Every structure is written in structure tokens, then in C-alpha cells.
Amino acid sequence: MSSRREPDAAPAHRAGHVAIVGRPNVGKSTLLNRLIGCKLSITSSKPQTTRQRITGIVTRPDAQVAFVDTPGYQTEHPSALNRVMNRAVAASLQEVDAVVWVVEALRYDERDRTLAKLLPRRVPVVLAVNKVDRVRDKKSLLPFIEKLAREREFAAVVPVSAARGTQVAELLDAIVGLLPHGPRLYDEDEITTASERVLAAELLREKLFRLLGEELPYAIAVEIDQFRTVGDVRHIHAVILVEKAGQKAIVIGKGGGKLKTVATQARQDMERLFGGRVFLEVWVKVKRGWASSEAALKRLGYDA
């Protein structure tokens, strides 16, 4: 006599918040953008591009994951700005259901160890070994991973290339399996909790990082003075804050050429992200000591 096997019940839906952490320039923002499937968090080749906590939301039939892209944890240059960003990292780690710790393949130093001490024991941690596409001898990855695994226990270890998308889907699967069962936390069509005003400021700041010299972007902030929508056009007035008059001249460039390039590229990214036309006006203003004042940072929207 044969018995009929009942079909398995559909797996329960999972949902939760996940922090993406790591030292500066390990590729956290690139990884977030790859997971979300669009350019949400700004990137550049310079470390510490990210200053704000940007939440990106991935929704699929079996799960919803709210990823929090945190600033790179800074241990080398004490300042009010870095203190504020480090507090943002620490706060994010206390508010999530899981953590993705991003480490650059074959590069692990005291900056990583300092951040490792902050990783909470109460939530699972997934180790994402990024930039594996740059490793010629892939056999060298195994002893590197084994070394990190001796320092703490990981719920999963996934070598990835955020830039190329290698094994990012596998990373997402590992993360989903760690989340609590529950309904969606956000609407199905939401991709971020950040306002368009915040995203506009970040996209403009990214162009400054990409198009200016090595040091100047760290002395720059962006403030959205006005943001209004008329018909299908977003009218955005932005102010670029610098600390010295000489920096203002550099940002503007000869005949205003540098500022025009920055504004044009930022506007094009805004239109792609917002899905509509953008009228962008940008000014440059000297505001001495903005990065040294936590009160000024709070007015600029940083998590002070």
C-alpha cells in the first residue's frame, strides 16, 4: 500500500534590518548598490565617501531585507565629523537583526580589528570577503578566511566581488536565512527610507569626491537649501560648504567649469534615480569650522 506525501508547506516569510559595516574603502556602498540593484549609496575610489546612514530595501517573495550602509569606521583621524560617523556605526550595530562585516580580500589590519571588537555577540555576523576579483591566486583566500574565522564565529563566510556582482546572490541568500520570521516592514515598491532631499545631497557630494583632488572633498559638505516639485520637475537649490576661500575657488574652477561639470553629472544621476526631470542650482559658500562643530553637523543632517 502506497502513501501519498503531502506537499511541503510554503516557507515562512522573513524580514529584518541588516547593518553593512567595515573600515573605510572596503566597498560597502558598492555592495549595497549591487544588492539593491540600483545606485543608491554614493561611491568613489577615495575612502570615507559615505557619511550618512543610508537604508536600502530588498524585497523578494520570501523575504524583505533593509540594509543599512554605514560610514567607514575611522580610527586614524580624530575630528567631530569622524566621531559623529563612528557613533552612527555603533548605533547601527545595536538596532539590527544581523550584520554583514565587509573585509577586503587579503587585507586585514588594526583598523579591521578595532571594528571587529564592536561587532555584537547577540546577532549573527556574515563575513563578506570583498574584491576577490583582484586576487590572482585564489588559493590564498582559504588561509586568509581561516585566519579571520579563528578570531570569531561567523554565521556564514561568502567571498564576493561587489563591483562585478560575483556571489552577491549567494550572500543575500545567507543573510535572508538569518532573519526572523515576519511580514514585510516596508511597502513592496520601496527601495530606501532616505528622502529625496538626502539622496540629492549625497549624489552631489559624490561628484565632488570624484572630480576634485585627494584632500579637498573631506573639507566639503552639501546642504539642500530648497527642494520642491513643480509639475513633473524637481527644483533643487544646493549649497556646497567649504572651510576656506581658496577651496571655494577650486570648487568653482576656471570660468566656473568645474562647478558646472559637478552639477551636470549630479543632475543626471538624480534624474536616473528619481525617474524625472531635475532643475539643479548649486552655489559655493565658505563656512569655517563646519567639520569641527557637532552642532553644525547636526544642522547638516548628520547623526550627531
C-alpha positions in Angstrom: 0.0 0.0 0.0 1.5 3.3 -1.0 1.1 6.5 0.9 0.9 10.0 -0.7 3.4 12.5 0.6 1.8 15.9 1.5 3.4 18.8 -0.2 5.8 20.9 2.0 4.3 24.0 3.4 5.5 27.3 1.9 8.4 28.7 3.8 7.5 31.4 6.2 8.4 35.0 5.2 11.4 36.6 6.8 12.1 40.3 7.4 14.7 42.3 9.2 17.4 45.0 9.3 21.0 44.3 8.5 24.0 46.6 9.0 26.8 46.6 6.5 30.0 47.6 8.3 33.7 47.8 7.6 36.7 50.1 7.7 36.9 52.8 5.0 37.2 51.9 1.4 36.3 48.2 1.6 33.4 48.5 -0.8 30.3 48.7 1.5 28.4 51.2 -0.7 29.2 49.3 -3.8 27.9 46.2 -2.2 24.7 47.9 -1.1 24.1 49.2 -4.6 24.6 45.7 -6.0 22.2 44.2 -3.5 19.5 46.8 -4.2 20.0 46.7 -7.9 20.4 50.4 -8.5 22.8 53.3 -7.5 21.5 54.3 -4.1 24.6 54.8 -2.0 27.4 57.0 -3.3 30.8 55.6 -4.1 34.3 56.7 -5.1 37.9 55.5 -5.0 38.6 57.7 -2.0 38.0 56.3 1.5 35.1 57.5 3.7 32.9 58.7 0.9 29.8 57.6 2.9 28.9 59.9 5.8 25.2 59.2 6.2 23.4 56.0 7.2 21.5 55.1 4.0 19.0 52.3 4.2 18.4 50.2 1.0 15.5 47.8 0.9 15.5 44.4 -1.0 12.1 42.8 -1.4 11.6 39.3 -2.8 8.7 36.8 -2.4 10.1 35.1 0.6 11.8 38.0 2.4 12.4 41.7 2.8 15.9 42.9 3.9 16.5 46.5 5.0 20.3 47.1 4.6 21.9 50.0 6.5 25.0 51.2 4.8 27.2 52.8 7.5 30.2 55.2 7.2 33.6 53.5 7.3 34.7 53.2 10.9 37.5 55.7 11.3 40.4 55.1 13.8 43.2 57.3 12.4 41.9 60.9 12.2 40.0 62.2 15.2 37.5 65.0 14.4 34.0 66.0 15.3 32.8 64.6 11.9 34.6 61.3 12.4 33.2 61.0 16.0 29.7 61.5 14.7 30.2 58.9 11.9 31.7 56.4 14.4 28.7 56.8 16.7 26.4 56.2 13.7 28.2 52.9 13.1 28.0 51.9 16.8 24.3 52.8 16.9 23.5 50.8 13.8 25.0 47.7 15.3 22.6 47.9 18.2 19.5 48.1 16.1 19.7 45.2 13.6 18.9 41.5 13.3 22.2 40.6 11.5 25.5 42.2 10.4 27.4 42.0 7.2 31.1 42.7 8.0 32.9 43.6 4.8 36.7 42.9 4.7 38.9 43.4 1.7 40.4 40.2 0.4 43.9 39.5 1.7 44.0 42.9 3.5 43.3 42.9 7.2 44.9 45.2 9.7 44.4 47.0 13.0 41.6 49.1 11.6 39.6 45.9 10.9 40.5 44.5 14.4 39.2 47.7 16.1 35.9 47.4 14.3 35.7 43.6 15.0 35.6 44.4 18.7 32.4 46.4 18.2 30.6 43.6 16.4 27.7 42.5 18.7 27.6 38.9 20.0 23.8 38.8 20.3 23.3 38.9 16.5 24.7 36.7 13.7 27.6 38.1 11.6 28.2 37.3 8.0 31.7 37.8 6.8 31.8 39.2 3.2 35.3 39.0 1.8 35.2 41.6 -0.9 37.2 42.4 -4.0 38.1 38.8 -4.7 38.3 39.7 -8.4 41.6 41.4 -7.6 43.1 38.3 -6.2 45.2 36.4 -8.7 46.0 33.4 -6.6 42.5 32.3 -5.4 44.1 29.6 -3.3 45.4 32.3 -1.0 41.8 33.2 0.0 41.3 30.0 2.1 44.1 30.6 4.7 43.0 34.3 4.8 39.4 33.2 5.6 40.6 30.6 8.1 42.7 33.2 9.9 39.6 35.5 10.3 37.4 32.6 11.4 39.8 31.9 14.3 39.1 35.4 15.6 35.3 35.0 16.0 32.5 32.8 14.9 30.6 33.7 11.7 27.1 32.6 10.7 28.4 32.4 7.1 31.5 33.4 5.1 31.0 34.5 1.5 33.8 35.7 -0.8 32.3 38.3 -3.2 33.1 40.9 -5.8 30.6 43.8 -5.2 32.0 45.5 -8.3 31.3 42.5 -10.6 28.4 41.0 -8.7 30.2 37.7 -8.0 28.4 35.6 -5.4 26.3 38.6 -4.3 23.1 36.5 -4.7 24.7 33.8 -2.5 25.5 36.4 0.1 21.8 37.6 0.0 20.6 34.0 0.5 22.8 33.6 3.5 21.6 36.8 5.0 17.9 36.0 4.5 18.3 32.7 6.3 19.4 34.6 9.4 16.4 36.9 9.7 13.4 36.4 11.9 10.1 35.3 10.5 7.7 38.1 10.0 5.8 40.2 7.4 7.3 43.0 5.3 8.5 46.0 7.2 8.1 48.4 4.2 5.9 48.7 1.1 6.9 46.3 -1.7 8.0 49.1 -4.1 10.1 51.0 -1.6 13.9 50.8 -2.1 15.1 53.2 0.6 13.9 55.1 3.7 16.1 58.1 2.8 14.3 61.2 1.5 15.0 62.6 -2.0 16.5 65.6 -0.3 19.1 63.5 1.4 19.8 61.5 -1.7 20.2 64.6 -3.8 22.8 66.0 -1.3 24.7 62.7 -1.4 24.8 62.4 -5.2 26.2 66.0 -5.4 28.8 65.2 -2.8 29.8 62.1 -4.7 30.7 64.2 -7.8 32.8 66.4 -5.6 34.7 63.3 -4.3 35.2 62.0 -7.8 36.2 65.3 -9.6 38.3 67.1 -7.0 41.7 66.5 -5.5 42.6 64.0 -2.9 42.1 66.1 0.2 39.6 68.8 -0.7 36.4 66.6 -0.6 37.0 66.0 3.1 36.6 69.7 3.8 33.3 69.9 1.9 29.7 69.4 2.9 26.5 69.8 0.9 23.3 71.4 2.2 20.0 71.3 0.3 18.6 74.8 0.7 15.4 74.2 -1.3 13.6 71.1 -2.7 10.3 71.5 -4.3 8.4 69.7 -7.1 6.5 71.7 -9.7 4.6 69.5 -12.1 6.9 66.7 -13.0 10.1 68.7 -12.4 12.1 68.7 -9.1 13.7 72.1 -8.4 16.7 71.7 -6.2 18.8 74.5 -4.8 22.0 73.2 -3.2 24.9 74.9 -1.3 28.4 73.4 -1.2 30.1 74.4 2.1 33.9 74.8 2.2 36.1 75.9 5.0 38.4 78.4 3.2 38.1 80.9 0.4 40.8 79.2 -1.6 38.8 76.0 -1.5 35.8 77.9 -3.0 37.9 78.9 -6.0 39.0 75.3 -6.6 35.4 74.0 -6.5 34.2 76.7 -8.9 37.1 76.2 -11.2 38.3 78.4 -14.1 35.3 80.2 -15.6 33.0 78.1 -13.4 33.9 75.0 -15.4 34.5 72.6 -12.5 31.3 73.5 -10.7 29.3 73.2 -14.0 30.7 69.6 -14.5 29.9 68.6 -10.9 26.4 70.0 -11.2 25.7 68.4 -14.6 26.8 64.9 -13.5 24.9 65.1 -10.2 21.7 66.2 -12.0 22.0 63.3 -14.5 22.3 60.8 -11.6 19.4 62.5 -9.8 17.1 62.2 -12.8 18.0 58.5 -13.2 17.3 57.8 -9.5 14.2 59.9 -9.2 12.8 59.0 -12.6 12.0 62.5 -13.6 13.4 65.9 -14.7 15.6 67.9 -12.3 16.4 71.6 -12.3 19.5 71.9 -10.1 21.2 75.2 -9.0 24.4 75.0 -7.0 26.3 77.7 -5.0 29.5 77.5 -3.1 29.8 79.1 0.4 32.6 79.5 2.9 31.6 78.2 6.3 34.6 78.0 8.6 34.9 75.1 11.1 31.8 73.2 10.0 33.5 69.9 10.3 34.7 70.7 13.9 31.3 71.6 15.3 28.9 68.8 16.3 26.1 71.5 16.4 26.9 72.4 12.8 27.0 68.8 11.8 23.6 68.2 13.3 22.1 71.1 11.3 23.6 69.5 8.2 21.7 66.3 8.9 24.4 64.1 10.3 23.6 61.7 13.1 25.0 63.7 15.9 
